[in-house]
Amino acid sequence: MGAGVALAIVDHVKTAVLGSATDPAQALVATGSVTVRAAHASAAETSTDADGSGGSVGVGASVGINLLWDDVRAVAARSVSAG
């Protein structure tokens, strides 16, 4: 009898912040456009294998599970004037 188990638990948190934690009230004035962008790319692969051997009866089982969470944010943590 053979058994195989593969489990991947992945939590990605990516944040792009325009601002300052020390002075969030400070304004940003831009003469052009302002873009705050966050991006994330990921891939996950899980593999499992099980062998079964025996004289006349063999049993094998395998299970693969991926649990993925992606949290991507872009925030302006201040007043922004653009134009």
For each residue, the residues with C-beta under 8 A, 3 or more apart:
1: 52 54 58 59 60
2: 50 51 52 53 59 60 61
3: 50 60 61 62
4: 48 49 50 61 62 63
5: 48 62 63 64
6: 46 47 48 62 63 64 65
7: 46 64 65 67
8: 44 46 65 66 67 68
9: 67
10: 42 44 66 67 68 69
11: 69 71
12: 40 42 68 69 70 71 72
13: 71
14: 38 39 40 71 72 73
15: 38 72 73 74 75
16: 36 37 38 73 74 75
17: 36 74 75 77
18: 28 34 36 75 76 77 78 80
19: 24 75 76 77 78
20: 23 24 26 77 78
21: 24 77
22:
23: 20 26
24: 19 20 21 77 78
25: 78 79
26: 20 23 78
27: 78 79 80 81
28: 18 34 78 79 80 81
29: 81 82
30: 33 34 80 81 82 83
31: 82 83
32: 82 83
33: 30 82
34: 18 28 30 76 80 82
35:
36: 16 17 18 74 75 76
37: 16 74
38: 14 15 16 72 73 74
39: 14 72
40: 12 14 70 72
41:
42: 10 12 68 70
43:
44: 8 10 66 68
45:
46: 6 7 8 64 65 66
47: 6 64
48: 4 5 6 62 63 64
49: 4 62
50: 2 3 4 60 61 62
51: 2 60
52: 1 2 58 59 60
53: 2 58
54: 1 57 58 59
55:
56:
57: 54
58: 1 52 53 54
59: 1 2 52 54
60: 1 2 3 50 51 52
61: 2 3 4 50
62: 3 4 5 6 48 49 50
63: 4 5 6 48
64: 5 6 7 46 47 48
65: 6 7 8 46
66: 8 10 44 46
67: 7 8 9 10
68: 8 10 12 42 44
69: 10 11 12
70: 12 40 42
71: 11 12 13 14
72: 12 14 15 38 39 40
73: 14 15 16 38
74: 15 16 17 36 37 38
75: 15 16 17 18 19 36
76: 18 19 34 36 80
77: 17 18 19 20 21 24
78: 18 19 20 24 25 26 27 28
79: 25 27 28
80: 18 27 28 30 34 76
81: 27 28 29 30
82: 29 30 31 32 33 34
83: 30 31 32
